[in-house]
Amino acid sequence: MELFRGALGVGADQALEVAVAHAMLRRVSRGESGPAVRVYRPGARVVAFGRRDTLLPGFPGAVRAVRDAGFTPVLRAPGGRAVAYTERSLVVDHVGTDPGYLAGMDERFEGYAELWAGVLRNHGVGARVGAVPGEYCPGAHSVNARGRVKLVGTAQRMVRGAWLFSAVAIFDDAEVLRPLLTDVYRHLDLPFDDDSVGSVAAESPGVSLDDFEAEVVAAYDERFGLVPTLLADDLLAKAGELTDDHRI
């Protein structure tokens, strides 16, 4: 399976950054490529809104709050509610054919959440799969620590013949994300408790982001066998055509 590793670069258009996952999904759905996974650390501070968020009366206020905090608002490719992350986070976008390597949406949620939880447990984190009260982008297959704080959010999107599974791990900067998410969810009039925001660094102070990323890649490699590959020009061109779908 192809492995694309790394962000587009500091200062890159963040709408284009998230459009890459959309382009990967379309490429698989059209039979132009096989399964692939992309692993990257964002090159900027971002709030990725879900499509449903845009329908809420408070969405314009939420976007203003994001920009005022120095974050870039985008629309995410998979489903879910607003997610905030910084350069000290890790994003994994995994695309596959339908049926995929883990058959069915529920099986993917369960299987990949356990993969993340396993990596965290290797560092002594009391990682569990399940939502915590008041979490951002709530979901039954979030990965949390001690049943108290969310560390990894997961979401999916399915199209004809293909699926996208996305995960965002908050490695650090929880103290930056808590007040911002409080403002965003207040504007959206959605439940949120800032105590639910955690980070890998807080739960396992001895681990580095380099080591954590390497272990996530190793976990995927052990399961699927990864072939490091550069993002092709045609894939980036397709992402460019989809950028406006993700721009706010």
C-alpha positions in Angstrom: 0.0 0.0 0.0 1.3 3.5 -0.9 2.5 5.7 1.9 2.5 9.5 1.4 4.4 11.2 4.3 4.6 14.8 5.1 2.7 18.0 4.8 2.7 20.3 1.8 4.9 22.7 3.7 4.8 25.7 6.0 2.6 28.4 4.5 0.8 25.9 2.2 -2.9 26.5 1.5 -4.7 24.5 4.2 -7.7 24.0 2.0 -5.4 22.3 -0.5 -3.9 20.3 2.3 -7.2 18.8 3.3 -8.3 18.5 -0.4 -5.5 15.9 -0.9 -7.5 13.3 1.1 -10.5 14.1 -1.1 -8.4 13.6 -4.2 -7.0 10.3 -2.9 -10.6 9.1 -2.3 -11.7 10.0 -5.8 -8.7 8.4 -7.3 -9.5 5.1 -5.6 -13.2 5.3 -6.4 -12.4 5.7 -10.1 -10.1 2.7 -10.1 -7.1 4.9 -10.8 -5.1 3.6 -7.9 -5.2 1.2 -5.0 -5.3 1.8 -1.2 -3.0 4.4 0.2 -2.3 6.2 3.5 -1.1 9.7 4.1 0.6 10.7 7.4 1.5 14.3 8.1 2.0 17.0 10.7 0.0 20.1 9.7 2.0 23.1 8.6 -0.4 25.5 10.3 -3.0 25.8 13.0 -6.3 24.7 11.6 -10.0 24.2 12.6 -11.6 21.7 10.2 -15.4 22.1 10.2 -17.9 19.5 9.2 -20.5 20.1 6.5 -23.3 20.1 9.1 -21.5 22.9 11.0 -22.0 25.2 8.1 -25.8 24.9 8.4 -25.9 26.2 11.9 -26.8 29.9 12.6 -23.6 30.4 14.6 -21.3 29.2 11.9 -20.1 32.7 10.8 -19.3 33.6 14.4 -17.4 30.4 14.8 -15.3 31.2 11.7 -14.5 34.7 13.0 -13.4 33.2 16.3 -11.1 30.8 14.5 -9.5 33.5 12.5 -9.2 35.8 15.5 -7.3 33.1 17.2 -4.8 32.8 14.4 -6.1 29.5 13.1 -7.2 28.7 9.5 -10.8 27.5 9.0 -11.4 24.7 6.4 -14.1 22.2 5.5 -13.0 18.6 6.2 -13.4 15.8 3.7 -14.9 13.2 6.1 -18.0 13.7 8.3 -18.1 14.9 11.9 -18.1 18.2 13.7 -15.4 20.8 14.2 -11.8 19.6 15.0 -8.9 21.9 15.9 -5.3 21.0 15.6 -1.8 22.6 15.5 1.6 21.7 14.1 2.0 19.5 17.1 -0.7 17.1 15.9 -0.6 14.1 13.6 -3.1 13.5 10.8 -3.6 10.2 9.0 -5.9 9.8 5.9 -6.4 6.3 4.8 -8.3 5.4 1.6 -9.3 1.9 0.4 -11.6 0.1 -2.0 -15.1 -0.9 -0.8 -15.2 -3.5 0.7 -11.9 -2.5 2.3 -9.3 -4.2 4.3 -11.6 -4.1 7.3 -15.0 -5.0 6.0 -17.6 -2.3 6.7 -17.8 1.1 8.3 -18.2 -0.2 11.9 -15.3 -2.7 11.5 -13.1 0.1 10.2 -14.0 2.3 13.1 -13.3 -0.4 15.6 -10.2 -1.8 14.0 -8.3 1.4 13.4 -9.3 2.9 16.7 -7.8 -0.1 18.4 -4.6 0.3 16.2 -4.2 3.8 17.6 -5.0 2.7 21.2 -2.4 0.0 20.9 0.3 2.5 19.9 -0.7 4.7 22.9 -0.7 1.8 25.3 2.9 1.0 24.2 3.8 4.4 25.9 1.9 3.6 29.1 -1.2 5.6 28.2 -4.4 4.1 29.6 -5.9 4.3 26.1 -9.6 3.2 25.6 -11.9 3.4 22.6 -15.1 5.4 23.2 -16.4 9.0 23.6 -15.7 11.0 26.7 -18.4 13.4 28.1 -18.4 16.8 26.4 -15.8 16.0 23.7 -15.4 17.9 20.5 -16.6 16.0 17.4 -18.1 13.3 19.6 -18.0 9.7 18.4 -18.2 6.2 19.8 -14.8 5.4 18.3 -12.7 8.3 19.6 -9.5 7.2 21.4 -9.3 8.5 24.9 -7.0 8.3 28.0 -8.4 7.0 31.2 -12.0 7.6 30.0 -11.3 11.3 30.8 -9.7 13.1 27.8 -9.9 12.7 24.1 -6.6 12.1 22.3 -7.5 10.8 18.8 -10.6 11.6 16.8 -11.8 9.4 13.9 -14.2 10.0 11.0 -15.1 8.4 7.7 -16.5 9.2 4.3 -17.8 6.6 1.8 -18.4 7.1 -1.9 -19.1 4.6 -4.6 -16.4 2.0 -4.6 -14.1 3.6 -2.0 -13.8 4.9 1.6 -11.8 7.4 3.5 -10.8 6.9 7.2 -9.3 10.0 8.8 -7.7 10.3 12.3 -6.3 13.3 14.1 -4.1 12.8 17.1 -3.5 15.7 19.4 0.1 15.2 20.4 0.5 18.6 22.2 -0.9 22.1 22.5 -4.1 21.1 24.3 -3.9 24.4 26.3 -4.1 26.3 23.1 -7.0 24.2 21.7 -9.2 24.3 24.8 -10.2 28.0 24.8 -10.6 28.0 21.0 -12.8 25.0 20.9 -14.8 26.5 23.7 -15.5 29.6 21.6 -16.2 27.6 18.4 -18.7 25.2 20.1 -20.3 28.1 21.9 -21.0 29.8 18.6 -22.3 26.6 17.1 -24.4 26.0 20.2 -23.2 22.5 20.6 -22.3 20.7 23.8 -18.6 20.9 24.8 -16.5 20.6 27.9 -12.9 21.9 27.7 -11.8 19.4 30.3 -12.3 16.7 27.6 -9.3 17.9 25.5 -6.1 16.0 26.2 -2.8 15.4 24.5 -0.4 12.5 24.1 2.5 14.6 25.5 0.5 15.2 28.7 -0.3 11.5 29.1 3.2 10.2 28.2 5.7 13.1 28.8 8.7 11.0 27.7 7.5 10.3 24.1 8.6 12.6 21.2 6.4 13.5 18.2 9.1 11.9 16.0 8.8 8.6 17.8 5.1 8.7 18.0 4.7 9.3 14.3 7.2 6.5 13.5 5.3 4.1 15.7 2.0 4.9 14.0 3.6 4.4 10.6 5.1 1.1 11.8 1.7 -0.1 13.1 0.2 0.5 9.6 3.2 -1.0 7.9 2.9 -4.2 10.0 -0.8 -4.6 9.1 -0.7 -3.6 5.4 2.9 -3.3 4.2 3.7 0.3 3.1 5.6 1.5 0.1 6.9 5.1 0.6 5.8 7.2 -2.4 5.9 10.9 -3.3 2.6 12.7 -3.8 2.3 12.6 -7.6 1.8 15.8 -9.7 -1.5 14.5 -11.0 -2.8 13.8 -7.5 -1.9 17.3 -6.4 -3.5 18.7 -9.5 -6.7 16.9 -8.7 -6.5 18.2 -5.1 -6.1 21.7 -6.5 -9.4 21.2 -8.5 -11.1 20.3 -5.3 -9.7 23.0 -3.1 -12.7 25.3 -3.3 -14.8 22.6 -1.8 -12.8 22.9 1.3 -12.2 26.6 1.5 -14.1 28.9 3.9 
